[in-house]
Every structure is written in structure tokens, then in C-alpha cells.
Amino acid sequence: MDERLRTAARTGNVSDLYSLIEIDGNALKQFDEEEFVETPLHIAAEEGCLRFAMEMMSLKPSFASKLNKQGLAPLHLAVTNPDTSMALRFLEINKDLARVKGKNGKTPLHIITEAGNHNGLLDRYLEICPQSIRDVTVENRNALHIAVENNELDVLQVLIRTLKKTDYYCEVVNQKDEGGNTALHLAAFHDRPQMLKLLLNCNADEHATNQAGLMALDIADQHHNEDSITVLRGCFIPGVSNFKRKYEKQMTKVSSLISHEIDNMSGENRNALLVILGLLLTATFQASLSPPGGVWQGDNTSKSEGSYDEMVLGKSILAEINFFIFYIPTYLVFIVTFFLTLALLKPYPHCFRTALQALLAFFAICFDQSIGYIAPTEFTVRVMITFSVLVFILTVLMVSTSRVSKLSVAILGCWLSPSFVLQYYGTSLVLQNIIQGVWLFLFLYDEFWKGTIVVVAYCLSFSMLTWGFTYCIVFGCWLSLFLCKFCLNWFLRV
């Protein structure tokens, strides 16, 4: 490299750069001809000369992905600079640079993970390119492995927080390196209990074995890491742990069979299908509000041939058998359409997808309740409740395949869970509220504030219609279970 060009890059002198170009129009051409070379952009990135680097990115965008003789791209060098503005500008111009691999297969994210989350760079980095968390080194290690190895707890917290918003968190958290070790194995080896808890809360598989056939608990035992042993033994409740493991494996197989075609669908076909499904949802909902013949609007003493003896205002005039013939196929169409819509939303951004799923959950509740209000007899109401339970169970199963958010299931659970069904069989209101409080905890135990908002909204909505103090039981259950969780975690630490 011309020494004048090197000096201009090191000092950030853009005027000198153009003076050299005026003298020699091919001053930058030589760098394109070499595969591994230090470009002026490398020097500017390392020195923190932002203005010069942006000028170079404008003139020669190809330099941004070139590796120098040490196997580093300009962004690898930029992320080591205390001033994060350089690295962020690189990512804003081209977010694909976040996944450029250099020496040992490391991306800039791996470099940040080793050095620590200085000035919040990691948060912004993952916000721009969250997919980079899936990249692995030549040792098949991802950012979680590196964070644990370097004892970067704050980095691991950011990584876990980002992972929980994705659909591939199980894949990443259980990634095995060339020795078959997951991040959980490394945390057990280095006796880092706080990291173990973070990984376990992100569904790290405590039963996973490395090439030596050892689980994380076995490694902790071998090295007499008592704190890690205490944390890991809390996961091994006899029977329950094995059942959970088998269940997750089976659900993964079922998910891969069902969703293969949906995941490989083109964006154009996906959008067209969403429009069709939207029309089907609208049509079935409209049909539930307007049954054949309408609803009874006369007095309660009138009778209709083939129907039950007493007609009730606002109820369908259809006889039981005719009601079932019409509404059972309608409900089945709604169920299939509802879940296909949920499945097709998976590629959309996490926050946007969660909001849509929550709205669809409320839509399903409205559909179910509209049928319940129109159903002509108590028997028809109880039969249709079986479909409510079916919707609820299928939604729970979709959570395990990462296609439905926990928030959506919690919303459905408040209205369509077995506790809602129990009110038709004489169950006390207090027991129903306790069941719903426990239910909400099971699905939102790791999201206290989000869960509290759902609980409060649920209690307020019903307190307007009935005795408000009874719904305080739900909120009391919620807070009590969180207190028990806090005490248990404290006990395990001690």
C-alpha cells in the first residue's frame, strides 16, 4: 500500500485521499486484485476515523467484506474500538456485514462477545441483525459458548433476552461444539451457576450429552462444582424430567412433518393464502352470528316444529340436531383456518407476530362465545364447549413448536381453559379463579410484568359484571406463586 494512502487512512484525511486519486485513478484498484489484503478501510476502522471510513465505503463497498492477512474484516476491527459509532454505521449501511466470517470462523458478534458489551453495542448489534446469533466458529461454537467461556454474564443476559424473541432459541441454546458440549456443559465445567440458570430458563437441555457421554450435571460432579450441582439437580425431578424430554422430542417431530411445506412456501404464496384464510375466518364468524332462520325474537311461550319446547329470546330457532349439523362443520372450518393462519405468521417479526396472535386469540374467544350465546339448549352449549377445549389444546401444542406465543395461549386460557368449562358443571367461582391464576402462572411465570398486565386486565373486565372481590383471587394467586418461585430460587442458591 502506498505510504501516503496509509497515512491518509490513519489520520482520516479525505482530502489527501482524493489528491492521490487525482494523481493515480487506479490507486484503489490493486486491493480488488488481492484476495487477502489490508485496505484503507481496515486502517480507518481500526483507528476510528469515521468520516474517512464512510467515504471509502461509498467509493469501494467491496472493501467492507474483504479480509486482511490476519483474517479480519473492517467490522471485526471496528467493534474493538471503544467508540461504537463506527461499527453501527457499518451495520446501518449493510447489515449483512454482521455475518462476515474471519479467522477461525469468527464473526464480529463473536469478537464483541469475547470483549464484553461496551456502551451497549451488543444490544444494538442484535437489534439490527438478530440472525447473527446463529453463526458458529470453526469449532462449531456460537456466541453463547463464547460468552460462557469468557465469563461474560452481562453478555449472556443480552443474548438470552434476544434469543427468547426468536423461533430458533432451542436450536441455538442447545448447539453443540466439536466436542459435543453445549453452553450448559461449559457453564457447569467453569462452575457458573448464574449462567446455568439463564440457560435453563431458555430451555437448555439438561439431558444433552457430549462426545464423552456426559451431561452437564456429570461434568459438575466430576469437578466438585457444588453451586452448579445444586442448580442442575433442581432440574432432575424423577419422572417429570424424562416425560418433558420425550414430549419435546415428539412435538419436534410432529412440527417438522406438519410445518415443512408451510416454512418452504414463497412469500407471494404465503400472502395470498393469508388473504384467503382471512376471508374464511370472516365468513365463519359471520355465519356464527347469523344462523339459518335467525334467532328467536318472539315470546318465550311459542313453539317451533322439530325444536325444543320453549324458545328463548336471542337463541337460535334451530332444533338441536339441526344446530349441530350447521355449527359443527362451521367450527371445524374455523379451527383449521385459525391454526393455518397462526402457522403462516411464523416468519414475521416477533413483536408484530405476537400482536397479531393476541388479536387472533381474542377473535377466537369472540367466535366461541357467540356460538355459546346462540346455542338453543344447555346440552348444545356443553357439546360446543368440547370444541373450545380442542382449540385450547391445539394452541398449547403449538407453543411447544414455537408457532404461538405464550401470551396468546394465556389469553385463550383465561376464557377457554377447563376452568371456564367447569362453571357449567356447578364448580364454585372461587375454585375457577384459583385454577385460572395457576394457569396464567404456568405460561407467564418468566414474564412477570407482561403476565401482571394480562391478569389485571382480566380481573377488571369481569369485575364490572360481577362481584369484583372474587377476581382478586386470580391476582392473589399470581403474586403468591411468584413469591413461592422467588423463595425456591433463594433456597437453591443457599
C-alpha positions in Angstrom: 0.0 0.0 0.0 1.2 3.5 -0.8 2.5 5.1 2.3 0.7 8.3 1.5 -2.6 6.4 1.3 -1.9 4.6 4.6 -1.2 7.9 6.3 -4.4 9.4 4.9 -6.4 6.5 6.2 -4.7 6.6 9.7 -5.3 10.3 10.1 -8.7 10.3 8.4 -7.7 12.9 5.8 -10.3 12.7 3.0 -8.6 15.5 1.0 -5.4 13.6 0.8 -7.3 10.5 -0.4 -8.8 12.4 -3.4 -5.4 14.0 -4.1 -3.9 10.6 -4.6 -6.9 9.5 -6.8 -6.3 12.6 -9.0 -2.7 11.5 -9.4 -3.5 7.9 -10.0 -7.0 6.9 -11.0 -6.2 3.2 -10.2 -4.9 3.9 -6.7 -7.6 1.6 -5.1 -7.7 -1.0 -7.9 -4.8 -3.1 -6.5 -6.9 -4.0 -3.5 -9.6 -5.7 -5.6 -7.0 -7.9 -7.2 -5.7 -9.4 -4.0 -7.9 -11.9 -2.0 -6.4 -11.1 1.4 -5.2 -7.6 1.8 -5.3 -4.7 4.2 -7.3 -2.0 2.7 -7.5 1.7 3.7 -10.9 0.8 5.2 -9.3 -1.6 7.6 -6.9 1.1 8.8 -9.7 3.7 9.2 -11.9 1.2 11.0 -9.1 0.3 13.4 -8.1 4.0 14.0 -11.8 5.1 14.4 -11.7 7.6 11.5 -15.4 7.6 10.8 -15.5 10.2 8.1 -12.8 8.6 6.1 -14.3 5.1 6.5 -17.7 6.3 5.3 -16.1 7.9 2.2 -14.3 4.7 1.5 -17.5 2.7 1.9 -19.1 5.0 -0.6 -16.3 4.6 -3.1 -15.5 0.9 -2.7 -18.3 -1.0 -0.9 -16.5 -4.3 -1.7 -13.7 -3.4 0.8 -16.2 -3.8 3.7 -16.2 -7.6 3.3 -12.5 -8.1 2.5 -10.3 -9.9 5.0 -6.8 -8.7 5.7 -3.9 -11.1 6.2 -4.9 -11.7 9.8 -8.3 -12.9 8.6 -10.2 -9.8 9.8 -12.8 -7.7 8.0 -13.1 -4.0 8.8 -16.1 -4.6 11.0 -14.1 -7.0 13.1 -11.7 -4.2 13.8 -14.4 -1.6 14.3 -16.2 -3.5 17.1 -13.0 -3.5 19.2 -13.0 0.3 19.2 -14.4 2.0 22.3 -16.4 4.3 20.1 -19.3 2.3 18.8 -20.4 4.7 16.2 -18.1 3.2 13.5 -19.4 -0.3 13.9 -23.0 0.9 14.0 -22.6 2.9 10.8 -21.2 -0.2 9.1 -24.3 -2.2 10.1 -26.7 0.6 9.1 -25.2 0.7 5.6 -25.1 -3.1 5.2 -26.5 -5.4 7.9 -25.1 -8.4 6.1 -21.6 -7.4 7.2 -22.7 -8.6 10.7 -22.3 -12.2 9.5 -18.9 -11.9 7.7 -16.7 -14.7 9.0 -13.0 -14.2 9.5 -10.2 -16.1 11.2 -11.4 -19.3 13.0 -14.8 -18.6 11.5 -15.5 -15.8 14.0 -18.0 -13.0 13.1 -17.9 -9.5 14.6 -20.5 -10.8 17.1 -18.0 -13.3 18.4 -15.5 -10.6 18.9 -18.0 -8.5 20.9 -18.9 -11.5 23.0 -15.3 -12.0 23.9 -14.6 -8.3 24.7 -17.8 -7.6 26.5 -20.9 -5.4 25.9 -19.2 -2.0 25.9 -21.5 1.0 25.6 -24.4 -1.2 24.7 -23.0 -2.2 21.3 -24.2 -5.8 21.6 -27.8 -4.7 22.1 -27.8 -2.6 19.1 -25.9 -5.1 17.0 -28.5 -7.8 17.7 -31.3 -5.4 17.1 -30.0 -4.8 13.6 -29.1 -8.4 12.8 -30.6 -10.9 15.3 -29.9 -13.8 13.0 -26.2 -13.4 13.6 -26.6 -15.2 16.9 -26.9 -18.4 14.9 -23.4 -18.2 13.4 -20.8 -20.6 14.6 -17.0 -20.7 14.6 -14.9 -23.4 13.0 -15.1 -25.2 16.4 -18.9 -25.1 16.0 -19.3 -22.7 18.9 -21.8 -19.9 18.9 -21.9 -16.7 20.9 -23.4 -18.4 23.9 -20.4 -20.8 24.1 -18.0 -17.8 23.9 -19.8 -15.7 26.5 -19.8 -18.6 29.0 -16.1 -19.4 28.2 -15.1 -15.8 28.9 -17.4 -15.4 31.9 -19.3 -12.5 30.4 -22.6 -12.7 32.4 -24.0 -9.4 31.1 -23.3 -10.5 27.5 -25.1 -13.8 28.1 -28.1 -12.0 29.5 -28.4 -9.9 26.4 -28.0 -13.0 24.2 -30.7 -14.9 26.1 -33.0 -11.9 26.0 -32.7 -11.7 22.3 -33.0 -15.5 21.8 -36.3 -15.6 23.7 -37.8 -13.4 21.0 -36.9 -15.8 18.2 -38.3 -19.1 17.0 -34.9 -20.8 16.9 -33.9 -20.3 20.5 -33.9 -24.1 21.3 -31.6 -24.8 18.4 -29.1 -22.1 19.4 -29.1 -22.7 23.2 -28.5 -26.4 22.6 -25.9 -26.0 19.9 -23.0 -28.5 20.4 -19.4 -27.6 19.7 -16.9 -30.0 18.1 -16.6 -31.8 21.4 -20.3 -32.2 21.8 -20.5 -29.6 24.6 -23.4 -27.2 24.8 -23.1 -23.8 26.6 -24.7 -25.6 29.6 -21.8 -28.0 29.7 -19.3 -25.2 29.7 -21.1 -23.3 32.4 -21.1 -26.5 34.6 -17.4 -27.0 33.9 -16.5 -23.5 34.9 -19.0 -23.5 37.9 -21.1 -20.6 36.8 -24.5 -21.1 38.5 -26.0 -17.8 37.3 -25.2 -18.6 33.7 -26.7 -22.1 34.3 -30.0 -20.5 35.4 -30.1 -18.2 32.4 -29.5 -21.1 30.0 -32.1 -23.4 31.7 -34.7 -20.6 31.6 -34.1 -20.5 27.8 -34.9 -24.3 27.6 -31.4 -25.6 27.6 -31.5 -29.4 27.5 -30.0 -30.6 30.8 -30.1 -34.2 29.4 -27.8 -33.4 26.4 -24.6 -35.4 26.4 -21.2 -34.6 24.9 -19.0 -36.9 23.0 -17.8 -38.5 26.2 -21.4 -39.2 27.1 -21.5 -36.7 30.0 -24.4 -34.4 30.9 -23.8 -31.0 32.4 -24.6 -32.5 35.9 -22.0 -35.2 35.4 -19.3 -32.6 34.5 -20.2 -30.5 37.6 -20.0 -33.7 39.7 -16.6 -34.5 38.3 -15.2 -31.1 39.1 -17.0 -30.9 42.5 -18.7 -27.6 41.5 -21.2 -27.5 44.3 -23.1 -24.4 43.2 -23.6 -25.8 39.7 -24.6 -29.2 41.1 -27.3 -27.5 43.2 -28.8 -25.7 40.2 -28.7 -28.7 37.9 -30.1 -31.1 40.4 -33.2 -28.9 40.7 -34.0 -29.8 37.1 -33.9 -33.6 37.7 -37.2 -34.3 39.3 -37.8 -38.1 38.8 -40.3 -38.9 36.1 -41.2 -35.3 35.2 -37.9 -34.5 33.6 -38.0 -37.7 31.4 -41.6 -37.1 30.4 -40.8 -33.5 29.4 -37.8 -34.6 27.3 -39.8 -37.3 25.5 -42.7 -34.9 24.9 -40.5 -32.2 23.4 -38.8 -34.7 21.1 -42.2 -36.0 19.8 -43.5 -32.5 19.4 -40.4 -31.5 17.4 -41.0 -34.5 15.0 -44.7 -33.6 14.6 -43.8 -30.0 14.0 -41.3 -30.8 11.3 -43.8 -33.0 9.5 -46.7 -30.6 9.6 -44.9 -27.3 9.0 -42.3 -28.4 6.4 -44.5 -27.2 3.4 -45.5 -24.0 5.2 -42.0 -23.0 6.0 -40.8 -23.5 2.4 -43.7 -21.5 0.9 -42.7 -18.4 -1.0 -43.6 -15.0 0.4 -46.0 -14.3 -2.5 -47.9 -17.6 -2.0 -47.9 -17.0 1.8 -49.5 -13.6 1.5 -52.2 -14.9 -1.0 -53.0 -17.7 1.4 -53.3 -15.3 4.3 -55.9 -13.3 2.3 -57.9 -16.5 1.7 -57.7 -17.5 5.3 -58.8 -14.1 6.4 -61.9 -14.3 4.2 -62.7 -17.8 5.6 -62.4 -16.5 9.2 -64.7 -13.6 8.4 -67.2 -15.9 6.7 -67.3 -18.4 9.6 -67.6 -15.7 12.2 -70.5 -14.1 10.3 -72.2 -17.5 10.0 -72.0 -17.9 13.7 -73.8 -14.6 14.2 -76.5 -15.3 11.6 -77.6 -18.9 11.8 -80.2 -20.2 9.3 -83.6 -18.8 10.2 -82.0 -16.3 12.6 -82.7 -16.1 16.3 -85.9 -16.2 18.3 -87.4 -12.7 18.7 -91.0 -13.6 19.9 -92.2 -14.5 23.3 -91.0 -17.4 25.4 -94.2 -19.5 25.1 -94.1 -20.0 21.3 -93.0 -23.4 19.8 -91.4 -24.4 16.6 -91.8 -27.8 14.9 -88.8 -30.0 15.5 -87.3 -27.7 18.1 -87.4 -27.8 21.9 -90.5 -26.8 23.8 -89.6 -23.3 24.9 -87.9 -20.7 22.7 -85.6 -18.2 24.4 -85.1 -14.7 23.2 -81.8 -14.3 21.3 -81.3 -18.1 20.9 -81.2 -19.9 17.5 -84.6 -21.2 16.3 -82.9 -24.4 15.0 -83.6 -27.7 16.8 -80.6 -29.4 18.5 -79.9 -31.8 15.6 -80.1 -29.0 13.0 -78.0 -26.8 15.2 -75.2 -29.4 15.3 -75.4 -30.1 11.6 -74.8 -26.5 10.9 -72.4 -25.4 13.6 -70.0 -28.4 13.9 -68.7 -28.1 10.3 -68.6 -24.3 10.8 -66.5 -24.7 13.9 -64.2 -27.2 12.2 -63.6 -24.8 9.3 -62.8 -22.0 11.9 -60.3 -24.3 13.8 -58.4 -25.3 10.7 -58.4 -21.7 9.3 -57.4 -20.3 12.7 -54.3 -22.6 13.1 -53.2 -22.3 9.5 -53.2 -18.5 10.0 -51.1 -18.8 13.1 -48.6 -21.1 11.4 -48.2 -18.8 8.4 -47.3 -15.9 10.7 -44.1 -17.5 11.9 -41.7 -15.7 9.5 -43.0 -12.2 10.5 -41.0 -10.1 13.1 -41.5 -11.3 16.7 -43.3 -8.3 18.1 -45.6 -7.9 15.1 -46.4 -11.6 15.1 -47.1 -11.6 18.9 -49.5 -8.7 18.5 -51.4 -10.4 15.6 -51.6 -13.7 17.6 -53.0 -11.9 20.6 -55.7 -10.3 18.4 -56.5 -13.7 16.8 -56.8 -15.1 20.3 -59.4 -12.5 21.2 -61.1 -13.2 17.8 -61.3 -16.9 18.7 -62.8 -16.1 22.1 -65.5 -13.9 20.4 -66.3 -16.6 17.9 -66.6 -19.2 20.7 -68.8 -17.1 22.9 -71.1 -16.0 20.0 -71.9 -19.7 19.5 -72.4 -20.2 23.2 -74.9 -17.3 23.4 -76.9 -18.5 20.4 -76.9 -22.2 21.3 -80.6 -23.1 21.9 -80.3 -25.6 24.8 -77.9 -26.3 27.7 -77.0 -29.6 26.0 -75.9 -27.8 22.8 -73.8 -25.4 24.9 -71.9 -28.3 26.6 -71.3 -30.1 23.3 -69.9 -26.9 21.7 -67.6 -26.5 24.7 -65.7 -29.6 23.6 -64.6 -27.6 20.5 -63.5 -24.8 22.8 -61.3 -27.3 24.6 -60.0 -28.6 21.3 -58.9 -25.1 20.2 -57.3 -24.6 23.6 -55.3 -27.9 23.5 -54.1 -27.4 19.9 -52.9 -23.9 20.8 -51.0 -25.3 23.8 -49.3 -27.9 21.4 -48.4 -25.1 19.0 -46.5 -23.3 21.8 -44.1 -26.3 22.0 -43.4 -25.9 18.3 -42.6 -22.2 18.7 -45.5 -21.1 16.5 -47.7 -19.4 19.1 -46.6 -17.0 21.7 -47.2 -17.7 25.4 -49.2 -14.5 25.7 -51.8 -15.7 23.1 -52.2 -19.0 25.0 -52.6 -17.2 28.3 -55.4 -15.1 26.8 -57.1 -18.1 25.4 -56.6 -20.0 28.7 -58.5 -17.3 30.7 -61.6 -17.9 28.7 -61.3 -21.3 27.1 -59.4 -23.3 29.7 -61.0 -26.2 31.6 -61.7 -23.8 34.4 -64.1 -22.0 32.1 -65.8 -25.3 31.3 -66.2 -26.1 34.9 -68.7 -23.3 35.5 -71.2 -25.3 33.5 -70.9 -28.2 36.0 -71.5 -26.4 39.2 -67.9 -25.5 40.2 -67.6 -22.7 42.6 -66.4 -19.3 41.3 -63.5 -19.3 43.8 -62.1 -22.6 42.5 -62.4 -21.4 38.9 -60.4 -18.2 39.7 -57.7 -20.2 41.5 -57.4 -22.5 38.5 -57.1 -19.5 36.2 -54.5 -17.9 38.4 -52.4 -21.0 38.4 -52.9 -21.4 34.7 -51.6 -17.9 34.0 -48.5 -18.5 36.2 -47.6 -21.7 34.3 -47.5 -19.9 31.0 -46.2 -16.5 32.0 -44.0 -17.3 35.0 -40.9 -16.0 33.3 -42.5 -12.7 32.2 -43.8 -11.1 35.4 -44.8 -7.6 34.1 -46.4 -8.9 30.9 -48.3 -11.5 32.9 -49.4 -9.0 35.6 -50.9 -6.7 32.9 -52.9 -9.7 31.5 -54.1 -10.7 35.0 -55.2 -7.2 35.9 -56.9 -6.6 32.6 -58.8 -9.9 33.0 -59.9 -9.1 36.6 -61.0 -5.6 35.7 -63.0 -6.8 32.7 -65.1 -9.2 34.8 -65.3 -7.0 38.0 -67.6 -4.7 36.0 -70.0 -7.5 35.5 -70.0 -9.4 38.8 -68.5 -9.1 42.3 -65.1 -7.6 41.8 -63.6 -9.0 45.0 -63.8 -12.6 43.7 -61.4 -11.8 40.9 -58.9 -10.5 43.3 -58.2 -14.2 44.0 -56.7 -14.5 40.5 -54.3 -11.7 41.2 -53.6 -13.1 44.7 -52.7 -16.5 43.2 -50.5 -14.8 40.6 -48.5 -12.9 43.2 -48.4 -15.8 45.7 -46.9 -18.2 43.1 -44.3 -15.6 42.2 -43.4 -15.3 45.8 -43.0 -19.1 46.0 -40.8 -19.1 42.9 -38.6 -16.4 44.5 -38.3 -18.3 47.7 -37.4 -21.5 45.9 -34.7 -19.8 43.8 -33.3 -18.3 47.0 -33.3 -21.7 48.7 -31.5 -23.3 45.8 -28.8 -20.6 45.9 -28.3 -21.1 49.6 
